[in-house]
Amino acid sequence: MNKTERDQLLRTLRSRFEEHPARHAGLAWAQVLARLDAAPAALKTLAAMEASGGEPDVIGVDAGSGELLFCDCAAESPSGRRSLCFDEDALHARKENKPQGSAAGLAQEMGVELLSEAQYRALQELGEFDLKTSSWIATPDEVRALGGALFGDRRYGRVFVYHNGAQSYYAARGFRALLRV
């Protein structure tokens, strides 16, 4: 990432940070910038989140580690990360009409995590997300072992978590990423 790209990304992140103070009450931009300056590799990941339509923003601080938590805060599941099955096992198991990849595989490439169910529900406390789309979320091993995977969305003023076959994929389902910095 060159200096111009870095500066543009930081301007975008700062603008979003300042537009949505309720997402990160008690944090100042100077704290975020200091953390990003100390972890330059995180900027590459944030750029990938931004480029795929995620609109990353700080949503809190991990109580145990003190890490800043960046999450996709786009109103709908990131447009550049849709039409993906759940994970690489599901992708390889498809016999025909394979999607372009998997949510878990792309998350790993990007250096991010899929949101857990608790994290997805906490994000929904900060705004209304996935009113027209849905997002794959981290799935317990016992569910995945049976061929399923979880996804969430918001409908009728409520947050729902559902199940689907891990091999399925839809144009309106992507995934939201979490980055710890």
Buried (B, 14 or more C-beta within 10 A) or exposed (E): BEEEEBEBBBEBBEEBBEEBEEBBEEBEBEBBBEBBEEBEEBBBBBBBBBEBBBBBBBBBBEEEEEBBBBBBBBEBBBBBBBEBBBBBBBBEBBEEEBBEBBBBBBBBEBBBBBBBBEBBBBBBEBBEBBEEBBBBBBBEEEEBEEBBBBBBBBEEEEBEEEEBBBBBBBEBBBBBBBBBB
